């Protein structure tokens, strides 16, 4: 599996509690915060639920 970089680009204010908890589960606490995760089905599912609040870029690791 590859890695992805997730950046929060929109605020969680006035969003449903479920979306706020999904952002917390991804490790995003503040606006413009960035985290890196393995691109597992579980992580990709969480990203899909909050795709309107985050930006996702693949990380190309050189060997």
mmCIF file of the N, C-alpha and C atoms, coordinates in Angstrom:
data_MODEL
# 
_entry.id   MODEL 
# 
loop_
_atom_site.group_PDB 
_atom_site.id 
_atom_site.type_symbol 
_atom_site.label_atom_id 
_atom_site.label_alt_id 
_atom_site.label_comp_id 
_atom_site.label_asym_id 
_atom_site.label_entity_id 
_atom_site.label_seq_id 
_atom_site.pdbx_PDB_ins_code 
_atom_site.Cartn_x 
_atom_site.Cartn_y 
_atom_site.Cartn_z 
_atom_site.occupancy 
_atom_site.B_iso_or_equiv 
_atom_site.pdbx_formal_charge 
_atom_site.auth_seq_id 
_atom_site.auth_comp_id 
_atom_site.auth_asym_id 
_atom_site.auth_atom_id 
_atom_site.pdbx_PDB_model_num 
ATOM 1   N N  . UNK A 1 1  ? 0.840   -1.184 0.000  1.00 0.00 ? 1  UNK A N  1 
ATOM 2   C CA . UNK A 1 1  ? 0.000   0.000  0.000  1.00 0.00 ? 1  UNK A CA 1 
ATOM 3   C C  . UNK A 1 1  ? 0.882   1.242  0.000  1.00 0.00 ? 1  UNK A C  1 
ATOM 4   N N  . UNK A 1 2  ? 0.427   2.272  -0.674 1.00 0.00 ? 2  UNK A N  1 
ATOM 5   C CA . UNK A 1 2  ? 1.147   3.529  -0.686 1.00 0.00 ? 2  UNK A CA 1 
ATOM 6   C C  . UNK A 1 2  ? 0.734   4.407  0.476  1.00 0.00 ? 2  UNK A C  1 
ATOM 7   N N  . UNK A 1 3  ? 1.399   5.536  0.555  1.00 0.00 ? 3  UNK A N  1 
ATOM 8   C CA . UNK A 1 3  ? 1.062   6.501  1.602  1.00 0.00 ? 3  UNK A CA 1 
ATOM 9   C C  . UNK A 1 3  ? 0.354   7.692  0.977  1.00 0.00 ? 3  UNK A C  1 
ATOM 10  N N  . UNK A 1 4  ? -0.480  8.355  1.790  1.00 0.00 ? 4  UNK A N  1 
ATOM 11  C CA . UNK A 1 4  ? -1.140  9.575  1.342  1.00 0.00 ? 4  UNK A CA 1 
ATOM 12  C C  . UNK A 1 4  ? -0.935  10.657 2.385  1.00 0.00 ? 4  UNK A C  1 
ATOM 13  N N  . UNK A 1 5  ? -0.934  11.894 1.914  1.00 0.00 ? 5  UNK A N  1 
ATOM 14  C CA . UNK A 1 5  ? -0.826  13.072 2.786  1.00 0.00 ? 5  UNK A CA 1 
ATOM 15  C C  . UNK A 1 5  ? -2.194  13.751 2.782  1.00 0.00 ? 5  UNK A C  1 
ATOM 16  N N  . UNK A 1 6  ? -2.769  13.925 3.980  1.00 0.00 ? 6  UNK A N  1 
ATOM 17  C CA . UNK A 1 6  ? -4.108  14.501 4.117  1.00 0.00 ? 6  UNK A CA 1 
ATOM 18  C C  . UNK A 1 6  ? -3.976  15.847 4.815  1.00 0.00 ? 6  UNK A C  1 
ATOM 19  N N  . UNK A 1 7  ? -4.542  16.894 4.221  1.00 0.00 ? 7  UNK A N  1 
ATOM 20  C CA . UNK A 1 7  ? -4.503  18.237 4.784  1.00 0.00 ? 7  UNK A CA 1 
ATOM 21  C C  . UNK A 1 7  ? -5.923  18.745 4.950  1.00 0.00 ? 7  UNK A C  1 
ATOM 22  N N  . UNK A 1 8  ? -6.233  19.263 6.136  1.00 0.00 ? 8  UNK A N  1 
ATOM 23  C CA . UNK A 1 8  ? -7.559  19.841 6.370  1.00 0.00 ? 8  UNK A CA 1 
ATOM 24  C C  . UNK A 1 8  ? -7.592  21.232 5.754  1.00 0.00 ? 8  UNK A C  1 
ATOM 25  N N  . UNK A 1 9  ? -8.535  21.465 4.838  1.00 0.00 ? 9  UNK A N  1 
ATOM 26  C CA . UNK A 1 9  ? -8.598  22.750 4.134  1.00 0.00 ? 9  UNK A CA 1 
ATOM 27  C C  . UNK A 1 9  ? -9.859  23.545 4.465  1.00 0.00 ? 9  UNK A C  1 
ATOM 28  N N  . UNK A 1 10 ? -10.831 22.905 5.106  1.00 0.00 ? 10 UNK A N  1 
ATOM 29  C CA . UNK A 1 10 ? -12.047 23.607 5.505  1.00 0.00 ? 10 UNK A CA 1 
ATOM 30  C C  . UNK A 1 10 ? -12.345 23.305 6.961  1.00 0.00 ? 10 UNK A C  1 
ATOM 31  N N  . UNK A 1 11 ? -13.024 24.228 7.616  1.00 0.00 ? 11 UNK A N  1 
ATOM 32  C CA . UNK A 1 11 ? -13.313 24.126 9.041  1.00 0.00 ? 11 UNK A CA 1 
ATOM 33  C C  . UNK A 1 11 ? -14.379 23.076 9.336  1.00 0.00 ? 11 UNK A C  1 
ATOM 34  N N  . UNK A 1 12 ? -14.294 22.512 10.523 1.00 0.00 ? 12 UNK A N  1 
ATOM 35  C CA . UNK A 1 12 ? -15.290 21.537 10.976 1.00 0.00 ? 12 UNK A CA 1 
ATOM 36  C C  . UNK A 1 12 ? -16.447 22.210 11.715 1.00 0.00 ? 12 UNK A C  1 
ATOM 37  N N  . UNK A 1 13 ? -16.406 23.519 11.847 1.00 0.00 ? 13 UNK A N  1 
ATOM 38  C CA . UNK A 1 13 ? -17.488 24.245 12.509 1.00 0.00 ? 13 UNK A CA 1 
ATOM 39  C C  . UNK A 1 13 ? -18.774 24.083 11.694 1.00 0.00 ? 13 UNK A C  1 
ATOM 40  N N  . UNK A 1 14 ? -19.881 23.883 12.374 1.00 0.00 ? 14 UNK A N  1 
ATOM 41  C CA . UNK A 1 14 ? -21.201 23.674 11.759 1.00 0.00 ? 14 UNK A CA 1 
ATOM 42  C C  . UNK A 1 14 ? -21.267 22.412 10.908 1.00 0.00 ? 14 UNK A C  1 
ATOM 43  N N  . UNK A 1 15 ? -20.446 21.424 11.222 1.00 0.00 ? 15 UNK A N  1 
ATOM 44  C CA . UNK A 1 15 ? -20.506 20.126 10.548 1.00 0.00 ? 15 UNK A CA 1 
ATOM 45  C C  . UNK A 1 15 ? -21.098 19.117 11.530 1.00 0.00 ? 15 UNK A C  1 
ATOM 46  N N  . UNK A 1 16 ? -21.685 18.045 11.027 1.00 0.00 ? 16 UNK A N  1 
ATOM 47  C CA . UNK A 1 16 ? -22.219 17.018 11.927 1.00 0.00 ? 16 UNK A CA 1 
ATOM 48  C C  . UNK A 1 16 ? -21.121 16.435 12.824 1.00 0.00 ? 16 UNK A C  1 
ATOM 49  N N  . UNK A 1 17 ? -21.511 16.006 14.003 1.00 0.00 ? 17 UNK A N  1 
ATOM 50  C CA . UNK A 1 17 ? -20.562 15.452 14.975 1.00 0.00 ? 17 UNK A CA 1 
ATOM 51  C C  . UNK A 1 17 ? -19.782 14.272 14.389 1.00 0.00 ? 17 UNK A C  1 
ATOM 52  N N  . UNK A 1 18 ? -20.428 13.497 13.562 1.00 0.00 ? 18 UNK A N  1 
ATOM 53  C CA . UNK A 1 18 ? -19.767 12.333 12.945 1.00 0.00 ? 18 UNK A CA 1 
ATOM 54  C C  . UNK A 1 18 ? -18.577 12.758 12.078 1.00 0.00 ? 18 UNK A C  1 
ATOM 55  N N  . UNK A 1 19 ? -18.729 13.860 11.336 1.00 0.00 ? 19 UNK A N  1 
ATOM 56  C CA . UNK A 1 19 ? -17.628 14.351 10.508 1.00 0.00 ? 19 UNK A CA 1 
ATOM 57  C C  . UNK A 1 19 ? -16.502 14.901 11.377 1.00 0.00 ? 19 UNK A C  1 
ATOM 58  N N  . UNK A 1 20 ? -16.838 15.564 12.468 1.00 0.00 ? 20 UNK A N  1 
ATOM 59  C CA . UNK A 1 20 ? -15.820 16.075 13.391 1.00 0.00 ? 20 UNK A CA 1 
ATOM 60  C C  . UNK A 1 20 ? -15.012 14.922 13.978 1.00 0.00 ? 20 UNK A C  1 
ATOM 61  N N  . UNK A 1 21 ? -15.695 13.843 14.355 1.00 0.00 ? 21 UNK A N  1 
ATOM 62  C CA . UNK A 1 21 ? -15.004 12.686 14.928 1.00 0.00 ? 21 UNK A CA 1 
ATOM 63  C C  . UNK A 1 21 ? -14.150 11.974 13.888 1.00 0.00 ? 21 UNK A C  1 
ATOM 64  N N  . UNK A 1 22 ? -14.582 11.986 12.648 1.00 0.00 ? 22 UNK A N  1 
ATOM 65  C CA . UNK A 1 22 ? -13.782 11.387 11.577 1.00 0.00 ? 22 UNK A CA 1 
ATOM 66  C C  . UNK A 1 22 ? -12.492 12.167 11.384 1.00 0.00 ? 22 UNK A C  1 
ATOM 67  N N  . UNK A 1 23 ? -12.572 13.499 11.416 1.00 0.00 ? 23 UNK A N  1 
ATOM 68  C CA . UNK A 1 23 ? -11.354 14.313 11.313 1.00 0.00 ? 23 UNK A CA 1 
ATOM 69  C C  . UNK A 1 23 ? -10.415 14.021 12.479 1.00 0.00 ? 23 UNK A C  1 
ATOM 70  N N  . UNK A 1 24 ? -10.964 13.890 13.682 1.00 0.00 ? 24 UNK A N  1 
ATOM 71  C CA . UNK A 1 24 ? -10.142 13.569 14.854 1.00 0.00 ? 24 UNK A CA 1 
ATOM 72  C C  . UNK A 1 24 ? -9.496  12.195 14.699 1.00 0.00 ? 24 UNK A C  1 
ATOM 73  N N  . UNK A 1 25 ? -10.236 11.238 14.183 1.00 0.00 ? 25 UNK A N  1 
ATOM 74  C CA . UNK A 1 25 ? -9.705  9.888  13.993 1.00 0.00 ? 25 UNK A CA 1 
ATOM 75  C C  . UNK A 1 25 ? -8.565  9.883  12.977 1.00 0.00 ? 25 UNK A C  1 
ATOM 76  N N  . UNK A 1 26 ? -8.631  10.792 12.014 1.00 0.00 ? 26 UNK A N  1 
ATOM 77  C CA . UNK A 1 26 ? -7.543  10.915 11.039 1.00 0.00 ? 26 UNK A CA 1 
ATOM 78  C C  . UNK A 1 26 ? -6.338  11.645 11.620 1.00 0.00 ? 26 UNK A C  1 
ATOM 79  N N  . UNK A 1 27 ? -6.520  12.282 12.776 1.00 0.00 ? 27 UNK A N  1 
ATOM 80  C CA . UNK A 1 27 ? -5.414  12.999 13.410 1.00 0.00 ? 27 UNK A CA 1 
ATOM 81  C C  . UNK A 1 27 ? -5.361  14.464 13.057 1.00 0.00 ? 27 UNK A C  1 
ATOM 82  N N  . UNK A 1 28 ? -6.447  15.003 12.493 1.00 0.00 ? 28 UNK A N  1 
ATOM 83  C CA . UNK A 1 28 ? -6.492  16.410 12.101 1.00 0.00 ? 28 UNK A CA 1 
ATOM 84  C C  . UNK A 1 28 ? -7.166  17.212 13.206 1.00 0.00 ? 28 UNK A C  1 
ATOM 85  N N  . UNK A 1 29 ? -6.434  18.193 13.744 1.00 0.00 ? 29 UNK A N  1 
ATOM 86  C CA . UNK A 1 29 ? -6.944  18.968 14.867 1.00 0.00 ? 29 UNK A CA 1 
ATOM 87  C C  . UNK A 1 29 ? -7.180  20.427 14.523 1.00 0.00 ? 29 UNK A C  1 
ATOM 88  N N  . UNK A 1 30 ? -6.443  20.940 13.550 1.00 0.00 ? 30 UNK A N  1 
ATOM 89  C CA . UNK A 1 30 ? -6.544  22.356 13.206 1.00 0.00 ? 30 UNK A CA 1 
ATOM 90  C C  . UNK A 1 30 ? -6.619  22.518 11.692 1.00 0.00 ? 30 UNK A C  1 
ATOM 91  N N  . UNK A 1 31 ? -7.065  23.671 11.276 1.00 0.00 ? 31 UNK A N  1 
ATOM 92  C CA . UNK A 1 31 ? -7.106  24.004 9.867  1.00 0.00 ? 31 UNK A CA 1 
ATOM 93  C C  . UNK A 1 31 ? -5.691  24.030 9.314  1.00 0.00 ? 31 UNK A C  1 
ATOM 94  N N  . UNK A 1 32 ? -5.484  23.513 8.128  1.00 0.00 ? 32 UNK A N  1 
ATOM 95  C CA . UNK A 1 32 ? -4.191  23.425 7.432  1.00 0.00 ? 32 UNK A CA 1 
ATOM 96  C C  . UNK A 1 32 ? -3.222  22.459 8.099  1.00 0.00 ? 32 UNK A C  1 
ATOM 97  N N  . UNK A 1 33 ? -3.710  21.634 9.020  1.00 0.00 ? 33 UNK A N  1 
ATOM 98  C CA . UNK A 1 33 ? -2.884  20.580 9.601  1.00 0.00 ? 33 UNK A CA 1 
ATOM 99  C C  . UNK A 1 33 ? -2.729  19.468 8.569  1.00 0.00 ? 33 UNK A C  1 
ATOM 100 N N  . UNK A 1 34 ? -1.566  18.816 8.565  1.00 0.00 ? 34 UNK A N  1 
ATOM 101 C CA . UNK A 1 34 ? -1.289  17.754 7.608  1.00 0.00 ? 34 UNK A CA 1 
ATOM 102 C C  . UNK A 1 34 ? -0.838  16.505 8.350  1.00 0.00 ? 34 UNK A C  1 
ATOM 103 N N  . UNK A 1 35 ? -1.354  15.355 7.920  1.00 0.00 ? 35 UNK A N  1 
ATOM 104 C CA . UNK A 1 35 ? -0.952  14.064 8.474  1.00 0.00 ? 35 UNK A CA 1 
ATOM 105 C C  . UNK A 1 35 ? -0.670  13.108 7.324  1.00 0.00 ? 35 UNK A C  1 
ATOM 106 N N  . UNK A 1 36 ? 0.127   12.085 7.612  1.00 0.00 ? 36 UNK A N  1 
ATOM 107 C CA . UNK A 1 36 ? 0.428   11.053 6.618  1.00 0.00 ? 36 UNK A CA 1 
ATOM 108 C C  . UNK A 1 36 ? -0.082  9.716  7.131  1.00 0.00 ? 36 UNK A C  1 
ATOM 109 N N  . UNK A 1 37 ? -0.726  8.966  6.251  1.00 0.00 ? 37 UNK A N  1 
ATOM 110 C CA . UNK A 1 37 ? -1.268  7.657  6.601  1.00 0.00 ? 37 UNK A CA 1 
ATOM 111 C C  . UNK A 1 37 ? -1.004  6.691  5.460  1.00 0.00 ? 37 UNK A C  1 
ATOM 112 N N  . UNK A 1 38 ? -1.001  5.403  5.795  1.00 0.00 ? 38 UNK A N  1 
ATOM 113 C CA . UNK A 1 38 ? -1.015  4.366  4.766  1.00 0.00 ? 38 UNK A CA 1 
ATOM 114 C C  . UNK A 1 38 ? -2.384  4.406  4.086  1.00 0.00 ? 38 UNK A C  1 
ATOM 115 N N  . UNK A 1 39 ? -2.413  4.128  2.811  1.00 0.00 ? 39 UNK A N  1 
ATOM 116 C CA . UNK A 1 39 ? -3.667  4.176  2.048  1.00 0.00 ? 39 UNK A CA 1 
ATOM 117 C C  . UNK A 1 39 ? -4.423  2.852  2.196  1.00 0.00 ? 39 UNK A C  1 
ATOM 118 N N  . UNK A 1 40 ? -4.870  2.562  3.417  1.00 0.00 ? 40 UNK A N  1 
ATOM 119 C CA . UNK A 1 40 ? -5.651  1.349  3.668  1.00 0.00 ? 40 UNK A CA 1 
ATOM 120 C C  . UNK A 1 40 ? -7.119  1.618  3.334  1.00 0.00 ? 40 UNK A C  1 
ATOM 121 N N  . UNK A 1 41 ? -7.908  0.576  3.139  1.00 0.00 ? 41 UNK A N  1 
ATOM 122 C CA . UNK A 1 41 ? -9.332  0.789  2.868  1.00 0.00 ? 41 UNK A CA 1 
ATOM 123 C C  . UNK A 1 41 ? -10.040 1.576  3.976  1.00 0.00 ? 41 UNK A C  1 
ATOM 124 N N  . UNK A 1 42 ? -9.621  1.373  5.234  1.00 0.00 ? 42 UNK A N  1 
ATOM 125 C CA . UNK A 1 42 ? -10.254 2.068  6.349  1.00 0.00 ? 42 UNK A CA 1 
ATOM 126 C C  . UNK A 1 42 ? -9.970  3.567  6.280  1.00 0.00 ? 42 UNK A C  1 
ATOM 127 N N  . UNK A 1 43 ? -8.725  3.933  6.031  1.00 0.00 ? 43 UNK A N  1 
ATOM 128 C CA . UNK A 1 43 ? -8.344  5.349  5.934  1.00 0.00 ? 43 UNK A CA 1 
ATOM 129 C C  . UNK A 1 43 ? -9.015  5.990  4.722  1.00 0.00 ? 43 UNK A C  1 
ATOM 130 N N  . UNK A 1 44 ? -9.011  5.302  3.588  1.00 0.00 ? 44 UNK A N  1 
ATOM 131 C CA . UNK A 1 44 ? -9.636  5.856  2.381  1.00 0.00 ? 44 UNK A CA 1 
ATOM 132 C C  . UNK A 1 44 ? -11.140 6.051  2.576  1.00 0.00 ? 44 UNK A C  1 
ATOM 133 N N  . UNK A 1 45 ? -11.780 5.177  3.343  1.00 0.00 ? 45 UNK A N  1 
ATOM 134 C CA . UNK A 1 45 ? -13.206 5.337  3.649  1.00 0.00 ? 45 UNK A CA 1 
ATOM 135 C C  . UNK A 1 45 ? -13.457 6.565  4.498  1.00 0.00 ? 45 UNK A C  1 
ATOM 136 N N  . UNK A 1 46 ? -12.587 6.802  5.486  1.00 0.00 ? 46 UNK A N  1 
ATOM 137 C CA . UNK A 1 46 ? -12.733 7.996  6.324  1.00 0.00 ? 46 UNK A CA 1 
ATOM 138 C C  . UNK A 1 46 ? -12.520 9.257  5.494  1.00 0.00 ? 46 UNK A C  1 
ATOM 139 N N  . UNK A 1 47 ? -11.526 9.224  4.612  1.00 0.00 ? 47 UNK A N  1 
ATOM 140 C CA . UNK A 1 47 ? -11.251 10.381 3.754  1.00 0.00 ? 47 UNK A CA 1 
ATOM 141 C C  . UNK A 1 47 ? -12.458 10.655 2.854  1.00 0.00 ? 47 UNK A C  1 
ATOM 142 N N  . UNK A 1 48 ? -13.075 9.607  2.342  1.00 0.00 ? 48 UNK A N  1 
ATOM 143 C CA . UNK A 1 48 ? -14.232 9.774  1.465  1.00 0.00 ? 48 UNK A CA 1 
ATOM 144 C C  . UNK A 1 48 ? -15.391 10.461 2.196  1.00 0.00 ? 48 UNK A C  1 
ATOM 145 N N  . UNK A 1 49 ? -15.549 10.181 3.488  1.00 0.00 ? 49 UNK A N  1 
ATOM 146 C CA . UNK A 1 49 ? -16.640 10.776 4.262  1.00 0.00 ? 49 UNK A CA 1 
ATOM 147 C C  . UNK A 1 49 ? -16.439 12.267 4.515  1.00 0.00 ? 49 UNK A C  1 
ATOM 148 N N  . UNK A 1 50 ? -15.188 12.726 4.513  1.00 0.00 ? 50 UNK A N  1 
ATOM 149 C CA . UNK A 1 50 ? -14.909 14.148 4.772  1.00 0.00 ? 50 UNK A CA 1 
ATOM 150 C C  . UNK A 1 50 ? -14.157 14.773 3.603  1.00 0.00 ? 50 UNK A C  1 
ATOM 151 N N  . UNK A 1 51 ? -14.374 14.258 2.396  1.00 0.00 ? 51 UNK A N  1 
ATOM 152 C CA . UNK A 1 51 ? -13.617 14.720 1.236  1.00 0.00 ? 51 UNK A CA 1 
ATOM 153 C C  . UNK A 1 51 ? -13.838 16.200 0.928  1.00 0.00 ? 51 UNK A C  1 
ATOM 154 N N  . UNK A 1 52 ? -14.950 16.772 1.376  1.00 0.00 ? 52 UNK A N  1 
ATOM 155 C CA . UNK A 1 52 ? -15.222 18.180 1.152  1.00 0.00 ? 52 UNK A CA 1 
ATOM 156 C C  . UNK A 1 52 ? -14.459 19.070 2.137  1.00 0.00 ? 52 UNK A C  1 
ATOM 157 N N  . UNK A 1 53 ? -13.820 18.469 3.151  1.00 0.00 ? 53 UNK A N  1 
ATOM 158 C CA . UNK A 1 53 ? -13.079 19.227 4.161  1.00 0.00 ? 53 UNK A CA 1 
ATOM 159 C C  . UNK A 1 53 ? -11.569 19.047 4.045  1.00 0.00 ? 53 UNK A C  1 
ATOM 160 N N  . UNK A 1 54 ? -11.116 18.099 3.246  1.00 0.00 ? 54 UNK A N  1 
ATOM 161 C CA . UNK A 1 54 ? -9.692  17.778 3.182  1.00 0.00 ? 54 UNK A CA 1 
ATOM 162 C C  . UNK A 1 54 ? -9.168  17.753 1.755  1.00 0.00 ? 54 UNK A C  1 
ATOM 163 N N  . UNK A 1 55 ? -7.844  17.824 1.668  1.00 0.00 ? 55 UNK A N  1 
ATOM 164 C CA . UNK A 1 55 ? -7.138  17.668 0.403  1.00 0.00 ? 55 UNK A CA 1 
ATOM 165 C C  . UNK A 1 55 ? -6.218  16.463 0.554  1.00 0.00 ? 55 UNK A C  1 
ATOM 166 N N  . UNK A 1 56 ? -6.127  15.622 -0.482 1.00 0.00 ? 56 UNK A N  1 
ATOM 167 C CA . UNK A 1 56 ? -5.343  14.386 -0.398 1.00 0.00 ? 56 UNK A CA 1 
ATOM 168 C C  . UNK A 1 56 ? -4.345  14.342 -1.547 1.00 0.00 ? 56 UNK A C  1 
ATOM 169 N N  . UNK A 1 57 ? -3.071  14.059 -1.208 1.00 0.00 ? 57 UNK A N  1 
ATOM 170 C CA . UNK A 1 57 ? -2.032  13.891 -2.216 1.00 0.00 ? 57 UNK A CA 1 
ATOM 171 C C  . UNK A 1 57 ? -1.318  12.571 -1.950 1.00 0.00 ? 57 UNK A C  1 
ATOM 172 N N  . UNK A 1 58 ? -0.995  11.825 -2.994 1.00 0.00 ? 58 UNK A N  1 
ATOM 173 C CA . UNK A 1 58 ? -0.200  10.609 -2.814 1.00 0.00 ? 58 UNK A CA 1 
ATOM 174 C C  . UNK A 1 58 ? 1.251   10.991 -2.508 1.00 0.00 ? 58 UNK A C  1 
ATOM 175 N N  . UNK A 1 59 ? 1.924   10.150 -1.738 1.00 0.00 ? 59 UNK A N  1 
ATOM 176 C CA . UNK A 1 59 ? 3.345   10.362 -1.432 1.00 0.00 ? 59 UNK A CA 1 
ATOM 177 C C  . UNK A 1 59 ? 4.138   9.331  -2.223 1.00 0.00 ? 59 UNK A C  1 
ATOM 178 N N  . UNK A 1 60 ? 5.043   9.816  -3.043 1.00 0.00 ? 60 UNK A N  1 
ATOM 179 C CA . UNK A 1 60 ? 5.878   8.932  -3.856 1.00 0.00 ? 60 UNK A CA 1 
ATOM 180 C C  . UNK A 1 60 ? 7.196   8.746  -3.126 1.00 0.00 ? 60 UNK A C  1 
ATOM 181 N N  . UNK A 1 61 ? 7.390   7.558  -2.576 1.00 0.00 ? 61 UNK A N  1 
ATOM 182 C CA . UNK A 1 61 ? 8.622   7.267  -1.850 1.00 0.00 ? 61 UNK A CA 1 
ATOM 183 C C  . UNK A 1 61 ? 9.668   6.734  -2.830 1.00 0.00 ? 61 UNK A C  1 
ATOM 184 N N  . UNK A 1 62 ? 10.862  7.285  -2.755 1.00 0.00 ? 62 UNK A N  1 
ATOM 185 C CA . UNK A 1 62 ? 11.951  6.813  -3.608 1.00 0.00 ? 62 UNK A CA 1 
ATOM 186 C C  . UNK A 1 62 ? 12.724  5.743  -2.878 1.00 0.00 ? 62 UNK A C  1 
ATOM 187 N N  . UNK A 1 63 ? 13.174  4.739  -3.625 1.00 0.00 ? 63 UNK A N  1 
ATOM 188 C CA . UNK A 1 63 ? 13.905  3.630  -2.995 1.00 0.00 ? 63 UNK A CA 1 
ATOM 189 C C  . UNK A 1 63 ? 15.369  3.712  -3.313 1.00 0.00 ? 63 UNK A C  1 
# 
